[in-house]
Amino acid sequence: MDFKDQIKQLADRVARLKDNIQTEEATKTSLILPFLQMLGYDVFDPFEVIPEFISDIGTKKGEKVDYAIMREVNGTPEPCMLMECKHWKQSLTLHDNQLLRYFHVTKARFGILTNGIVYRFYTDLQEPNKMDEKPFLEVNLLDLRDNQIEELKKFSKPYFDVDNIVSTASELKYTGEFKALIQQELANPSDTLVRHFAKQVYSGQLTAKMMDYFTILIRKSFQHTFSDQITDRLKTALINEQPESAPASTEPISVSSSEKKAAIIETTPEELEGFYIVRSILRPFVTAERIGHRDAQTYFAILLDDNNRRPICRLYFNGQKKFVTTFDGDKKEIRHDLSSLDDIYAISDALQQSLNLYLKPITKAE
């Protein structure tokens, strides 16, 4: 089994087990130690993995970091990575964290902060021997990307090379921050971006009313641009699939019904706004990263953990009459008509009940 298959198998395990994990220790045992094993480290060998690693810091004696991953340097085991662990429901914050204090007093070049689902990797790009406050790599096992898998592989025992990882850490850090900014601008264009585009097509005064007008148009333009790119890629892929030796034909290219549907699916600004409203309603109960969406031809689905078997609600915004459906205990849809998007707030209880189908008992996220 190659590395990609191993990590996807681990991701399936995390999704299956996490709801039954009640403590931080159980998170370590069930989610985090299997992650280290997948990277090729022997968690039972103290020359490779030291739990509750202690390194006295000034007047603070006996402080511990959850795990130190060791590598032999000139015949002596030295820490190369330090790992601090949280319960899987906890948010990850570096504030007053042992990782910050331990980083500069050990020879470790990397710090990992994790709750068993999200793994954040840190190093010292901004100031030598002082751990950066922002990670250069963040991986969510419930939302894995192929490029992230390749970066994770560099931390595995057979491929671990400090210089190689550090050389790409800066690019990863800034690329990640740029992507986050772009996604934020796509969902909710800032005044700066709106003014930048509006001034190039409009010579009048940008009043508050015109700014609101152009904000909506720019958001729609983003959506249409990406929709057109997806359609063009589908057409190109279909053409490239034709055998090179096939004779020229005037017959139209046959496109499957699923490909036709994919080509005409368009996520609208209203659907995205509805998604953000639902996510804000449910944010007190689960972390925002667990609430995702998938667009379909007839509805816009909002899901827990990007899992089609865990639908929270569906937005039906394509017809003249807009409505939302939630789900009862038998997974049957319950319709709620809307006169405006603000009406979604009125069905907060129904949305929580849908979410509660997968979280029993439901508790507020820490």
N, C-alpha and C positions, 0 to 999 in steps of 0.2 A: 504494500500500500504506500503510495507516494505521499509527500507532505501535504499537498492540497487535499487529498482524500482524508487524511488523518484529522486535519483541522476542521473540515466540514463535518466529520463524524463527531468531533468534540462539540461543535456548535449545536448539533442535534441533541446531544446529551444535555447540554446546558439548558436548552429550551424545554426539554422534557422534565428535568429535575428541579429547576429553580423554585417553582411555586411551593415545593415541599421542604425547602431549606429555611430554617427558622433562626439560625444563629450565625455569627461571624466564623466560628470554628467549623461549623458544618459547611459554610461557603468555601473555606480553605480546603477541607478534606474532599468535598464532592466536585468542586469546580476548578480550583486553582492548582492543586497538586497534579491533577490529570493534565492541566495545561503545561506544567513544567516537564512532566513525563513525555508529553507529545514533542516537546522541544529536544528531547533526548537526554535529559538530566536524571540521574538516579536520586530520587527524593529520599531514599533510605541510606544514602552514602554521605556522611558528614564531610567528606572531602570534596563533595560536589554541591550539596545543598545543606545549609545550616539554618534550622528554624530558630526564631527568637535570637537573632544575632546581636551580640552586645559589643559595643565599642565605647568606652568611657569618653564623655564629652565635657571638658572643663569641670565645672562643679557638679554637673549632672551625671551621677554614676549609675550604672546598671540599666540605662535606657536600652530598649530593644527595638529592632526592626524585624518584621515578621520573617523574612527569608533573605539570606545572602547566597547568591549563586557563585561558586568558587571555580577558579581555574588555576592550574599549576603554572607558576612563573619561576624559572630557574630552580625547580625542585621544591618550591614552597607554595602551598595553596594561598591564593589571595582573592578577595571579593572582586568580581567583575561587574555584577549587577546586584542592586538592592531592591527588595520588593516589599511594599507596604500594602496590606489587604484590608478591605472593608466588607461589611455584609452586602449581599447583592442588591438590596433595595436602597443602600445608602448612596448619596451623591459623592462624587470624588472631589476633594478639595485639598490643596497643599497647605492651607493655613495652619501654622504651628505644627507641621507634620515632621515626624522623625526623619523622613527622607531628606529634607532640607538640611537638617543638622548633621546627619551622618555622611552626607555626600562629600563634604570637604575634609573630613577626617579619615576617610578610607581611600583606598586606591581604585574603588569602583568608578567606572566612567558612565554608568547608566543607572537611572532610578526608574522603577516601575510602580505605578499606583493603579490598583485594580479592585473591582468588586466582583471579579469572576466572570463578568460579562463584558465590561469595557476595560481595556488595558491602555494606559497612557505611559508613553516612554519619554524620559527626560535625559538631557545631558547638559554640558556646560558650553553652549555656543556663544553666549553673550559675554561671559566673564569666566576665565579659567578657574577650575576647582570650586565654582559656585553654581549649583544646579539652577537651570532656567525655571522661571515660573510657568512657562507654557510648554507643553509637550511638543516634540518634533514629530511624533507619530501617535495616533489614536486609533485603536481597532475595537470595533463592536462585534462580538462573535455572533450576534443576532442580525447583523447587517454587514456581512463580509463582502469585500470587494477583492477582485483578483490581484490588483496591484498591492493591496495591503498584505495579502497572503505571501507574496514574494518578499516584502519587507520583513515580515515575521520570520520567514525562513532564515534570514541572516542572523537571528538571535538563537537559532538552534545550535546545539553543541557541535555538530559536524561542520557548520559553516560560519561559526562565530569568529569574527575578525574585527577588532576594535577600530582600526584605521579605516576599513571599508565602510563600516556603519557610520562613523563620524563624518566621513567625506560626503555622504548623501543626506545626513541629518538636516543640514541647513536648507537644502532644496525641499525636503519633505515638509519641514516646519512652515516655510513661507508659502509653499504651494497649498498646504492645508488651510492656512489662514486666508489666502486669496479665494479659495473655493467657498469657504464659509461666507466671506463678504459678498461674493457673486450671488450665492443662493439667497442671501438676505436681501440684496438689491432686486433680484428677480421677483421675490415674494412681496416686497414692500419697498419700492424705489425711494431713495432718500431725496430730499430737496436739492441737494448738490447735483445728483445725477439727473434729476428732472430738469433743472435749470441748464445743465450742460447740453442736453438734447434739444430742449425747447428753444433755446436761443439760436440754434442752427436752422430752425424751420419757421420760427415765428418772430416777427420784428416788433410786435407790440409790447406793451408793458405786462410783465408777469405778475398780475395781481393774485391774491389768495384764491380767487375763483378760477383763474386760468391755471394756476398751479395744480389745483385739484383735478381740473379737466385733463391736463397733460399727464398727470400721474396715472390716471386710469388708462389713457391711450398708450403710454409707454409700457405699462404692465401687459396690456393686450398685445402690443407689438412684440414683446419678448416671447409670449406664448405662441403667437403665430409663427415667429421666426423658427423656434425650436420644432414646432409641428411640421413646418415645411422641410426642415432638415431631416427629420425622421422619415417623412414621405420620400424625399429624394434618395435617402440611403436604402430604403426598401426597394425602390425602383432599380437602383444600381445593383443591389444584391441579386435581384431577380434576373437582370441581364447577365451578370457575371456567372450565374449558375448554368447558363446555356452552354452546351459543349462547343468547344472551339471549332471542331470539325463539322458541326451541324451545318447543313446548307441554309442559305438565306431564305427567310420565309416572310410572307406578307401576313401570315395569320397572327392575330393578337396574342400576346403573352398570357398564358393561363395563370391566374392568381387565385390562391385558395381563399375561402371565405374568411378564415382567421386572419390572413394577411390583409385582406380588404378592410376588415374591422380595425386592425392595428393602424392602418394608414389613415383612417378617418377619425380616430379618437383624438379629441382635442380637450386638454384640461383648461378650463376657463378660469379667469380671475375670481369669479363668484364661487367656484368650487374650492379654490385654494383658500379664499376667505372663510368659507364654511368650515373647512378643515381646521384652520387656526382657531376658530371659535370653539369647535368641539374639543380640540386639544387643550385650550385654556380652561374649559369646564372640567375636564378630567385630570388636569395637571396636579391637583391636590392628592390624587389617589395613585397615580403612577408617574414615573419620570417621562418627560416629553419625548425622549428618544424611543420609547416603546410604542408610541402612537404613530402609525404610518398610514399611507394611503396608496391605493392603486386605482387608476382610472379604467373604466370599461366603456363600451359603446353606449349603454343605456343608463348607467349610473356611475357614481363616484364613491368607491368603497373606502371607509376608514376602519383600519384593522389594528389589533393588538399584536405587537411583535412581528409585523409584516406577514402575518399568517392568515391565509384565506379561510382557514377553519376557525378563526377567532374574529369574526366581524363585529364591530361595535355599532356601526350604523351605515346607511347608504344615503347619498344625496342624489335626488332625482331632480336635476336642474335643467334638463334639456328641453322639456316641454313648456307649454304656456303656463301651466300650474306647477309651481315648485313645491316639493315636499321631501321630508326626511323619513326614513324607516329605521326603527330600532328593532330589537329582537327580544322575544319572550323566552321562557325556559325551554321550549321545544324548538327554538331557532326559527320561529315563524316571524315574519316581518309585521311590524305594527306601524301604520302610516300616521304621519303628523304633517298636516298642511301648513304652509308658511305664507304669510303675507309679505314678510321681509326677512332678511337674514337674522335680524335681532330676535325673531321668534324662536330661534334655536335655543336661546337661553331659557325659554319657558319650558323646554323639555329636558332640563338638566337631570331630573330624577330618572327619566326613562333611559337616558344615556348612561347614567351610573348603574342602573339595573342591567343593561346590556354588558357593561364592563364587568359587573359582578359575577356574570356567568363563568368567567375565567379566573377570578380572584376571590376565593372564599376562605376565610372571611375577608372582606375588603378593608384595607387599612391605608391611612394616609402615608404617602411616600415621605421618607425622611429627607 
